[in-house]
């Protein structure tokens, strides 16, 4: 999957934290679906934000506070993506090589 740094830079500056998190979740879901169309990403706002990634009977979860989201968004264009992908990798999600620059930019 491809990513565009100029477009991402604009989003980082103008989007509020929750909207930016939704965008990142959609981007992650698009990447996952390139590997397997059965992936589903669910984003919920409870006490904190919870992102659930499902593929068949495999489920991964990432929890983020509003403060973390804001800090990561303000730190760099792909810091929020990086935090989520690192959590998923630490939970055992296998990264597949593919086309595009998204994952190499994020990780």
C-alpha positions as CSV (number, residue, x, y, z in Angstrom):
1,X,0.0,0.0,0.0
2,X,1.2,3.5,-0.8
3,X,1.3,6.5,1.5
4,X,1.7,10.2,0.7
5,X,3.7,12.2,3.2
6,X,2.4,15.6,2.1
7,X,-1.2,14.5,2.4
8,X,-0.5,12.9,5.8
9,X,1.3,16.1,7.0
10,X,-1.9,18.0,6.2
11,X,-4.1,15.6,8.1
12,X,-1.8,15.7,11.1
13,X,-2.2,19.5,11.2
14,X,-5.9,19.8,10.6
15,X,-7.6,16.7,12.1
16,X,-8.7,16.4,15.7
17,X,-7.3,13.4,17.6
18,X,-10.3,11.1,17.3
19,X,-10.7,11.9,13.5
20,X,-7.0,11.2,13.0
21,X,-7.3,7.9,14.9
22,X,-10.2,6.9,12.7
23,X,-8.2,7.7,9.6
24,X,-5.2,5.7,10.9
25,X,-7.5,2.7,11.8
26,X,-8.9,2.8,8.2
27,X,-5.4,2.9,6.8
28,X,-4.4,-0.1,8.9
29,X,-7.5,-2.0,7.9
30,X,-6.7,-1.4,4.2
31,X,-3.2,-2.7,4.7
32,X,-4.5,-5.8,6.5
33,X,-7.1,-6.5,3.8
34,X,-4.3,-6.5,1.2
35,X,-3.0,-9.6,3.0
36,X,-6.4,-11.2,3.8
37,X,-9.8,-9.7,3.0
38,X,-11.3,-11.3,6.1
39,X,-9.5,-8.8,8.4
40,X,-11.8,-6.5,10.3
41,X,-10.8,-3.4,12.4
42,X,-13.2,-2.2,15.0
43,X,-12.6,1.1,16.8
44,X,-14.5,1.8,20.0
45,X,-14.5,4.7,22.5
46,X,-14.9,3.5,26.0
47,X,-12.9,4.9,28.9
48,X,-10.0,4.9,26.4
49,X,-10.0,4.1,22.7
50,X,-9.9,0.4,21.9
51,X,-9.0,-1.0,18.5
52,X,-9.8,-4.6,17.9
53,X,-8.3,-6.4,14.9
54,X,-10.0,-9.7,13.9
55,X,-9.1,-12.3,11.4
56,X,-11.0,-15.5,11.8
57,X,-10.5,-16.7,15.4
58,X,-7.4,-14.5,15.9
59,X,-8.0,-11.2,17.7
60,X,-5.6,-8.4,18.7
61,X,-6.4,-5.3,20.7
62,X,-4.7,-2.0,21.1
63,X,-5.7,0.5,23.8
64,X,-4.9,4.2,23.5
65,X,-5.7,7.2,25.7
66,X,-6.7,10.6,24.3
67,X,-3.5,12.0,25.6
68,X,-1.4,9.3,23.8
69,X,-3.2,9.9,20.6
70,X,-2.6,13.7,20.8
71,X,1.1,13.2,21.8
72,X,1.8,10.8,19.0
73,X,-0.1,12.9,16.4
74,X,1.9,15.9,17.4
75,X,5.2,14.0,17.4
76,X,5.3,12.8,13.8
77,X,3.4,12.0,10.7
78,X,3.3,8.2,11.4
79,X,4.0,7.9,15.1
80,X,0.4,6.8,15.9
81,X,0.6,4.2,13.1
82,X,3.9,3.0,14.4
83,X,2.6,2.6,18.0
84,X,-0.3,0.5,16.8
85,X,1.7,-1.7,14.5
86,X,4.4,-2.3,17.2
87,X,1.7,-3.4,19.6
88,X,0.2,-5.7,17.0
89,X,3.6,-7.2,16.2
90,X,4.3,-7.7,19.9
91,X,1.0,-9.6,20.1
92,X,2.1,-12.0,17.4
93,X,0.7,-10.4,14.2
94,X,2.8,-11.4,11.3
95,X,3.8,-8.7,8.8
96,X,3.7,-9.7,5.2
97,X,6.0,-8.2,2.6
98,X,4.1,-6.5,-0.2
99,X,4.0,-3.6,-2.5
100,X,4.1,0.1,-1.6
101,X,5.8,2.2,1.0
102,X,3.4,2.4,3.8
103,X,4.8,-0.2,6.2
104,X,8.5,0.7,5.5
105,X,7.6,4.4,6.2
106,X,5.7,3.5,9.4
107,X,8.1,0.9,10.8
